[in-house]
Amino acid sequence: MIRVLITGANGQLGTSIHHQATAFPDLQITYTDKTELNITNRESLSDYFSKQEFDYCINCAAYTRVEDAERNPDIAFAVNAEGVKYLAQNCKTNGIVLFHISTDYVFDGKKKEGYLPSDLPNPLNIYGESKLKGEQYIQEILKEYLIIRTSWLYSEYGDNFYNTILRKAREGKNLRVTDAQIGCPTNANNLAMHILQLINNSAWKPGIIHFTDKIPMSWFDFAVSITKSHKLDKDIKVVRDRNYRSFAQRPEYSILLEEKSGNE
Ligand SMILES: NC(=O)c1ccc[n+]([C@@H]2O[C@H](COP(=O)([O-])OP(=O)(O)OC[C@H]3O[C@@H](n4cnc5c(N)ncnc54)[C@H](OP(=O)(O)O)[C@@H]3O)[C@@H](O)[C@H]2O)c1
């Protein structure tokens, strides 16, 4: 049996892992969220790890509200940087491999060829900065880790772009969606399956990898494809929103390319 701890298990990726895990009988998985295991609480973290034994920790815990992070940088850094540092320290003390999820938002989106894991990050917003800091702590503290950067996660679980578009389309509302950014939407179930396979098959090496569904598109294109795939495109119109402004600055072209880097 491979013993795996999930943090932030009630979020979108954690829930997707829960659903995909039935295909992996050799993984014994413990699911925790903020109430059982708050990664910003140093004392309760070390207490928890002193009482349980794990081979892997998959950190799905994060502060993912990109807009709110601009107004609450302290919370974003507490979860995405300091909490990740505490987790890495506990993994080191207890000989646990840390799999950590990071984001395309560590990049500035100016490189039109797309980003390799070895490319220099340059985040444009607080969320991206806090996630980058978390990556850096892991690299400083641990040898046995995998940082998996992904982009535009969506699934049937929770509050995300996919579900919002579907809900509004089903309500018969026409949609205005920006085409100002290009990225690769990634089904959280595909990412969950990939992570579980890497662990189950010991098919990973320490470092940073990128994982996406590999089809670049704008939010507008994504909204059109969601309505088409649910045959809602005859009932509603999706139009390009040229006036879209967000509080947080976002990378214009954040394509993650999947070549490995790190100390392989
Ligand atoms: N969503 C995306 O588009 C996207 C894109 C690229 C990368 N990522 C990365 O992928 C990972 C998974 O994202 P996701 O979409 O699954 O995010 P999510 O749905 O927001 O899930 C994050 C989970 O972490 C929990 N959490 C927050 N603070 C915590 C704490 N201090 N201790 C323990 N748990 C805590 C949240 O609980 P509450 O909700 O109660 O706060 C939530 O259950 C994250 O690392 C994220 O940065 C996401």
The ligand as an SDF file (V2000), in Angstrom:
LIG
                    3D

 48 52  0  0  0  0  0  0  0  0999 V2000
   -8.5700   26.6410  -10.3470 N   0  0  0  0  0  0  0  0  0  0  0  0
   -7.7230   26.9090  -11.3350 C   0  0  0  0  0  0  0  0  0  0  0  0
   -8.1020   27.4020  -12.3970 O   0  0  0  0  0  0  0  0  0  0  0  0
   -6.2590   26.6150  -11.1540 C   0  0  0  0  0  0  0  0  0  0  0  0
   -5.3850   26.8950  -12.2240 C   0  0  0  0  0  0  0  0  0  0  0  0
   -4.0300   26.6160  -12.0650 C   0  0  0  0  0  0  0  0  0  0  0  0
   -3.5660   26.0610  -10.8890 C   0  0  0  0  0  0  0  0  0  0  0  0
   -4.4490   25.8260   -9.8590 N   0  0  0  0  0  0  0  0  0  0  0  0
   -3.9220   25.2470   -8.6150 C   0  0  0  0  0  0  0  0  0  0  0  0
   -4.4790   23.9460   -8.4820 O   0  0  0  0  0  0  0  0  0  0  0  0
   -4.6560   23.6480   -7.0860 C   0  0  0  0  0  0  0  0  0  0  0  0
   -6.0690   23.1540   -6.8520 C   0  0  0  0  0  0  0  0  0  0  0  0
   -6.9790   24.2000   -7.2390 O   0  0  0  0  0  0  0  0  0  0  0  0
   -8.5550   24.0410   -7.0610 P   0  0  0  0  0  0  0  0  0  0  0  0
   -9.1950   24.6080   -8.2770 O   0  0  0  0  0  0  0  0  0  0  0  0
   -8.8790   22.6660   -6.6260 O   0  0  0  0  0  0  0  0  0  0  0  0
   -8.7840   25.0740   -5.8550 O   0  0  0  0  0  0  0  0  0  0  0  0
  -10.0230   25.1820   -4.8690 P   0  0  0  0  0  0  0  0  0  0  0  0
  -11.2170   24.5470   -5.4800 O   0  0  0  0  0  0  0  0  0  0  0  0
  -10.0680   26.5990   -4.4380 O   0  0  0  0  0  0  0  0  0  0  0  0
   -9.5790   24.2630   -3.6380 O   0  0  0  0  0  0  0  0  0  0  0  0
   -8.6550   24.6770   -2.6830 C   0  0  0  0  0  0  0  0  0  0  0  0
   -9.0340   24.0040   -1.3780 C   0  0  0  0  0  0  0  0  0  0  0  0
   -8.0650   24.3900   -0.3810 O   0  0  0  0  0  0  0  0  0  0  0  0
   -8.7820   24.7240    0.7880 C   0  0  0  0  0  0  0  0  0  0  0  0
   -7.9770   25.5850    1.6580 N   0  0  0  0  0  0  0  0  0  0  0  0
   -7.8630   26.9280    1.6240 C   0  0  0  0  0  0  0  0  0  0  0  0
   -7.0560   27.3470    2.6270 N   0  0  0  0  0  0  0  0  0  0  0  0
   -6.6460   26.2290    3.2710 C   0  0  0  0  0  0  0  0  0  0  0  0
   -5.8270   26.0100    4.3890 C   0  0  0  0  0  0  0  0  0  0  0  0
   -5.2710   27.0230    5.0490 N   0  0  0  0  0  0  0  0  0  0  0  0
   -5.6010   24.7380    4.8020 N   0  0  0  0  0  0  0  0  0  0  0  0
   -6.1770   23.6930    4.1610 C   0  0  0  0  0  0  0  0  0  0  0  0
   -6.9900   23.8450    3.1110 N   0  0  0  0  0  0  0  0  0  0  0  0
   -7.2220   25.1010    2.6670 C   0  0  0  0  0  0  0  0  0  0  0  0
  -10.0230   25.4130    0.2840 C   0  0  0  0  0  0  0  0  0  0  0  0
  -11.0040   25.5130    1.3000 O   0  0  0  0  0  0  0  0  0  0  0  0
  -11.9940   26.8060    1.2640 P   0  0  0  0  0  0  0  0  0  0  0  0
  -12.6150   26.8210   -0.0850 O   0  0  0  0  0  0  0  0  0  0  0  0
  -12.9330   26.5030    2.3930 O   0  0  0  0  0  0  0  0  0  0  0  0
  -11.1220   28.0060    1.5190 O   0  0  0  0  0  0  0  0  0  0  0  0
  -10.4030   24.4510   -0.8460 C   0  0  0  0  0  0  0  0  0  0  0  0
  -11.1210   23.3370   -0.3510 O   0  0  0  0  0  0  0  0  0  0  0  0
   -4.2700   24.9310   -6.3420 C   0  0  0  0  0  0  0  0  0  0  0  0
   -2.9450   24.8130   -5.8820 O   0  0  0  0  0  0  0  0  0  0  0  0
   -4.3370   26.0100   -7.3820 C   0  0  0  0  0  0  0  0  0  0  0  0
   -3.4610   27.0660   -7.0890 O   0  0  0  0  0  0  0  0  0  0  0  0
   -5.7810   26.0790   -9.9720 C   0  0  0  0  0  0  0  0  0  0  0  0
  1  2  1  0
  2  3  2  0
  2  4  1  0
  4  5  1  0
  4 48  2  0
  5  6  2  0
  6  7  1  0
  7  8  2  0
  8  9  1  0
  8 48  1  0
  9 10  1  0
  9 46  1  0
 10 11  1  0
 11 12  1  0
 11 44  1  0
 12 13  1  0
 13 14  1  0
 14 15  2  0
 14 16  1  0
 14 17  1  0
 17 18  1  0
 18 19  2  0
 18 20  1  0
 18 21  1  0
 21 22  1  0
 22 23  1  0
 23 24  1  0
 23 42  1  0
 24 25  1  0
 25 26  1  0
 25 36  1  0
 26 27  1  0
 26 35  1  0
 27 28  2  0
 28 29  1  0
 29 30  1  0
 29 35  2  0
 30 31  1  0
 30 32  2  0
 32 33  1  0
 33 34  2  0
 34 35  1  0
 36 37  1  0
 36 42  1  0
 37 38  1  0
 38 39  2  0
 38 40  1  0
 38 41  1  0
 42 43  1  0
 44 45  1  0
 44 46  1  0
 46 47  1  0
M  CHG  2   8   1  16  -1
M  END
$$$$
